[in-house]
């Protein structure tokens, strides 16, 4: 079938609207500040005459479940940011096993990385394939994915598209594959919903009247996925106008636990206003380490760092998996690296690797949870079943025993029979507070000792963990030879022997973490990893 003919077919097929309630997210406006109607009646799919068979297509997605991921029915939503180099591809697995795949990577890869990942994770069906927009670096694997699942696996349930087409051969092959296998194709936009495995999945954009004269990036399909107390926002490649539309229409209702950085971390996305509205607690950037466009841009990384948002980048962390049980959100990555946005480029690159396992890194508790409202580092409530975590980094529910831990300065000087300098030593890590650690933060603590023969001035020294939570010793804090100071996580009255971080949440990971101490000039003087 020719590409031109396929475009003619899609021009008809894209008249379909997605089945579900046509509603808005929170208090809505029409983009100009005026209040919009929020209780629109349920939308009904519009039948479309198939030009090949003259049969009426009703718009009903095919029945069937999606995946064989272990544990897919345990009430957990999984969000897999697949490392595909340049571009992006994100797989969502609902608690009932149903799958939703957003984009399929760059045209030069022809779906290779995505298909490898899906096969490695035993995904046998794609229930919903969402095209964020028609650019070849987002639909690059669409044709291959449709062809594979329709001929060698359990099929594709439905495809969703903004309806703003491209003249590229890559986009044409995608449409040809959809038509060849008679996969239902829906035009979708603001106010639509996607019936995804019982997980609330709303389409926030594009609006009915295209933005920016129909530019594809600015008219990306934007998804908001809510699971319990966690919301995930996927803005595609939306830039200035798309973000302005979203902020103007939804405002603070965009608040999200996890945000996929728009346009691969481009400077034209993730604006201050957009970050104010979304207030993400974790951000994931999808792009190649050596992106030809320089993604993610330094301006974006600085904006994230200034807000202390833990940031994961597929270029340095590899595959990133978020796992939510509705209350706890755990983060798993293929490689361990800093999450300080401005330091991401200091980590070595990771190439797309379908066989790389992921390991637990940290978790967050839902912000609206009655028991906790801060992001925390600690042991997740459930274990990630697939891919298999690396044994050395797997968290455990077994409490870390209180034990002495002796550390070595990062740059040790020559040892003499009569040392004359102060030497900071970490002698105890008590990461697992007794009882509910949220109610007993001061029983989570570190003990430091001056192992040298001279007083040690700690003024301006900092203590941080792997997630860059940082405590700074105030001016005038001195540790005499042989003296110790205990740094408690919670609040209290400082003394010569006890200091208080003032954190409202646990800091130290019960399953293992790294304690880093720097002096007032930023030099690392101690780095100790415990498990």
N, C-alpha and C positions, 0 to 999 in steps of 0.2 A: 504494500500500500504506500502511496506517495505521501510525503509530508504535507503537501498542499491539501490533499483530500482529508488528511487527519485533522487539519485545522478547521476545515469546514464542518466536520463531525463535532468537534469539541465546541464550536460556536453554538451548536444546538444543545449539546449535552450539558454545558456549563450553565444553562438556565435552571438546572436543578438547584434546590436549596437543601441544606442539611436538615435531616429530621431532628426534632427536639423542640424545646421551649425557646421562643425568641424573647430573651430577657436581657437585662443589663447588669453590670457589676456595681452594686451599691447605688449611691445617688448619682444619677447620670445627667449629662448635659448634651446638647447637640453639637458641642465643639465650639460654640460661640459664647457659652456661659449660661444659656437658657436651659431650664430644666426640661428633660426629655421624658416621654412616657416610659414607665418602667414595668408596667403590667400588661405588655402586649400579649395577645392571645397566642396559643400554640401555633407554630407554623406547620403547614402541611406540605409534604413534598409534592412538587408539581410534576405530573406525568410528562414525559418527553418521548416523542416518537423517534425510535431508533431508525436512522436513515438506511441502515443495511437490511434490517429484518422487517421493518414496518410494524414491529411489536411495540406495545406501550411499556416503557420502563417506569416503574412506580417509584423508584428512589429508595427502595428498602435495601439496606446493606445485607450481605450474605450472612447466614447464621454460622456459628462455629466458634470454638475457642481458639486461643492463639498460640500458646507456648507450652513447652514442657519444662520450664525452669523449676528446679526444686524449690519447694516452699512458696510457690506462686499463689496458693490459696490460704495463706496464713494471715490475711488482713494487712499485708504490706504492699505499698506501692514502690516500685523500683524505677529510677530514672538513670539511664545509662548514656553518658556523653561519650560517644565512640570516637576515639582518636583516629581521624581520617586525614591527618595532615592539614593542608589548606582546605577551608570550608568546614562544614559541620554535619553531624548526623546524630540524632538523639532518639533512643528507644525507651518507651515507657511500658512497663508491665503492670497491669492492674492486679488487685488482690485475687481476682478470679482467673488470672492467667491471660486475659485478653491483652493484645499488644497494640500500641500506637507508635508509628515510626515517623519522625519529622525529618525530612530531607535525607539525602543518600550520598553526600560527598561530591567531589569534583569530577568533571567529565573525563579528565585524563585517567582517572582510576577506574571508571566504568563500573562502579559498585563493588570493586574487588575487596576493599577493606571492610565495607559494611557487611557483605555476604559472609566473609570469613568470620566476623564477629558473631553474626546471627547463628551461623552453623555451630561455632564453638560453644555457644550458649544454648544449643538445642531448641532454638526458636523454629517452629514448624509452620507458623502461619502469621501473616500480618493482617490484623483486623482493620486497621485504619492507617492509611499512608497519607500524610499531610505534606503538601508542597508549600513551604513558607513563601516562596516566590519563584519565578520562572528562570532565574539565572542558572547558567550551566554549571556553576560551582555548588549548586544546591540540588539540582535534579540530575546530576551526573550519573547516578546509579539507578535512577528510577526504572529505566527500561529493563536493566539486568535483574533488579529485584522482582519486578512484576513477572518477568519471564521465568525466573527460577521458582518462585512460589506457586505460580500457576501450572508449571509443568513437572516439577520435581518435589513439591511439598504440598501443603494444604490450602494454598491460595491466598488471595488478597481480598479482604471484605469490601473495601470502598476506598476511593481516592478523593481528596479534598484539595481544591485549588482556588486561588483568588479570582481567577478568570481573566487576569491581565497576562496575556500570552507573550511569548518570545518567538522570534524568527530563527532561532538557532537550531541546528540539526539535532542537538542533544534534546531539546524540548520536543522536537518533532518525533524522535524515536520513543520518547516517553508516551506521547499521545497515541502513537501507533500501537505500542504494547498494550495500553489500556483498552483500546478498541479491539485489538486482535483477540484478547481474552475476555471481552465483554465485562470488564470490571466497572461497576457503577462509579461515575465521576460526578462530584458535586461542586458547584460553586458555593463558596462559603465566605462569610464576612461578619462584621459586628452584629451582635444580638443572636447569633446562632449558637447552638450547643452541639457537641459530638457525644453520642451515646457510648461512652468508653468504660465498660466494665464496672458500672456503678460509681465511678469516680467523677465528680463534678468537673466537666471540661467545657469551658466557655471560650467563644471566639470574640475577642475584643476589637479586632480590626482585620481588614480595612473597612472603612465606612462605605456606604452605598455610593456616595459621590467620591470618586478616586482623589487621593491627595496628590499634590505636586505634579499636576498634569499627567497622572498615570504612571509616574516613575515606579519601576518594579520594587526597588528597595523600600520606598516609602509606603508602599501598599502591601507589605508583607502580612501574611496571616499571623496574627498574634494570639497565642493561647494562654489562658490562665487555668491551671489545673490545681484543684484543692483536694487535699486528703487530710481529714481531721483538722488539726491545728496548723497544718503547713500548707502554704500556697507556693506554686512554682510558676514562674512567668517566662514565656518564650517569645521574645519580640522579633525574631527573625533578623533581617538586615535593616530594620527601621532606623531612620536617622532623624534629623532635626524636626521635620514636619510630622513624622509619625509619632515621635515622642511628645511633641506639643499637643497633638490630637489626643493622645492617651491621657496625658496629664489634665488637659482641659475637660475631657469628658468624664474621667473616672477619679481623678484626684487621689486622695489618700486611700481610696479603695484598691489601689494598685499594690498596697503593702504586701511584700512577699518574703517568705523565708529564703527562697533560693531564686536567683536571677541568672538566666543565660545572657551573658553580655551581648548587647546588640551589635550586629555587623562585625563580629569577630574581635570586638574590643577597639573598633575604630574611634578616632577622636571625634567623629561626627555623631556618635551615639553615647549613651550613658552620660547624658548631660547632668549638671548639678540639679536642675529642676526635676529631672526624671529620677535621679537617685534619691532626692528628697521624698518624692511620692512613693517610690517602691520600697525604700528603706531596707534593702536586702541584708540578710545576716550572713549569707554566703553567695559568692559569685563564681560562675564557671565560664571561662573564655575558651572558645574552640577555634584554633588556628594552628598553622604549622609553626615550628620554632623559627624557621628561616623564611617566613612568609614574604612573598615578593612585594606585598603591600606594606610591610612593616608592622603588621598586626601582631599583638595589640599595641596601640600607640601609647607613647609615654604619657600624654595628657590624660588618657583614660586611666592608666595605672595610678597616676598621682591622685586623681579624684577618688579612686577606691582606697588608696593607702591613707589619704587624709581622713577617711571615715573609719579606718581600721577594719575594713571588711575583709575577712579571710577570702583569698582569691586563688582559685585553682585554674591552671592552664594546661590544656591537653599537650601543648608543646613541651612542657617540663614534667607534668604529672602523668601523662599518658591517659589511658581510659579513666574516667571519673564516674563513680556510681554513687548516687544518693538513694538512701533507703529509708522510707518513712512508715512507721506503724500508726501514724496519726498524732502521736505525742512526741516520740523520739525520732530525730532525723540523724542518721549516721552517714559519714562520708568515707568512701573507700577509693583508693587510687592505685594505679599501676606502679608508680614510683613515689617515693617520699621526697618532698621538696618544700621550700619555704612557701608560706601563703601570704607573705607581705607582698602586696602587688608590685611595689617598686623594686623588689629584689628578685622577681621571678626570673629575669634574664641571667642572674648569677648561677642558676642551676643548669646542669647539663641537659642537652636535648634528649627527647624520647621519640623514636621513630614509630609509626603505626605498627602495632604488633598484636595480632588477634589472639595469640596464645599467651599473652602476658596476664598473669593473675593479678587480682587487686587485693589490697590489704587495708584493714581498718585504720583510720587516721583520727577522727574526732566525731563528736555528736552534738546536736543542738536539741534543746527541749522547746516545745511549742511556746511561742511568746504569750499566748492567751491561756496557758496552762495555769490552773489554780495554785499549783505547788511551786512553780518556777517560771521566771520570765527573763532569764538571761541565757545566752549561748554558753555551753559548757564543754569542757574537755573531759572525757571519761569513758566508761565502759558502756557499749550499747546494750539495749535490753535483749536483742536477738542477734543471732549471727547471720552474716551474709552467706547464703548457701552456694551461689554460683556467680562468678568464677570462684574457685577455691582460694581462700586467702593464704598468703605465705605464712608458714608456721611461726616463724620468728616474730612476726608482727601481729599475730592474731590476738585480740583482746581476750581476757578471761574474767569470769565473774569471781574467781578466787581472790580474796584480798591480798594486796602486796604486804608482806610482813614488814614490821618495823625493824630495819637492819642498818648497820653502819655501812656507809658507802664512802670510801676514800677516793678522792679525786686528785688528778695531777694538773697543775697549771698548764694552760695551753702552750705557753712558751717558757718551759722551765729553764732556770739558770743553773749554772754549775753548782753542785752541792759541795759545801765546805764543812769542816768539823765544827765551825762556830758560825752558823748563819746569822746575819744581821738584819735581814729584811723580813717584813711580815709576809706570810704566805697563807692565802685563803684556801681552806679545805672544806668540802661538803661531806659531813660525817653521817648525816641521817636524812632519809627521805620518808616522810610519813604521808603517802598519797591517799590512803584509804581511811578516811575518818570513820570513827565508830558510829553506828546507827545511820540515820539519814544524813548524808554529808551536807545536804542543803541546810539542815538545821544545826550543823556542828562544824561550820567552816574553819574554825580555829583549831580543830583537831587534824586539819590538813596542813602540814608545815614542813619546812626545811630547816636543818640545823647546820650552821657554818661555824668553823673554828679557825682562829689565827694560829697556824702551826709554826709560825716563825718566832724570832727572838726580838722583834721590834713591833711597836704599835702599828696598826694598819688603819689608815684613814679611808673610810668607805664613802665619803661625801661624793654624791653624784654617780656612784656605781649603780648598775642596773642588774636585775635578775629577770630572765624571760624564759618562756617555754617554747616548744616547737611552733606553736600557733602565734607567737609574738605577743602574748600577753606580757606586760612589762611592769615591774615595780622598780622605783628609784629610791635609793637611800637618800634621805635629806642631808643637808650640810651639817657638819659637826658630829657625825656618827663615827666613832673610833673604836676599834677592837684591839684590846691589849693582848700581848703574847699569852697564848694558852686560853684566852677567853672565848666564849661562844655566844652566838646570837641566834635566836629562833625566829624565822620569818613565817608568821601565820597567814593563812589566806583571807580570813575574815577581818572584821573591824575590832578595834580595841585601843587601849591607851599604850602608846609606845614607852619602852623603858630601855635601859642599857642592855638587857638580856632578851627582850622580846620586841619584835617589830610586827606591825599589822598592815597587810597589803590593802585591805579595804575593799576587796572584791565582793560582789554580791552573788558570785557563783563559784563552784569549784574550779580550780585551775589545773591541778596536776592529774594526769591521766593514770587511772589505776592500772591500766594494762601496759604502761611503759611510756616514757617521755624523755626529753632531754632538758637539763638545766644548764643555762648559759649565763655566765656573769661577765660583764664588761666594766672596765674602769671608767673614770670620768672623761677620758679621751676617746672612748669607744673601742679600746683594745680588748679582745677576749682574753680573760685571765683564767677562766675555768669553763670547761665544758664536760658535763657528766651525763651519760645516758644510763637510765635504769630500766629494768623490765620486771 
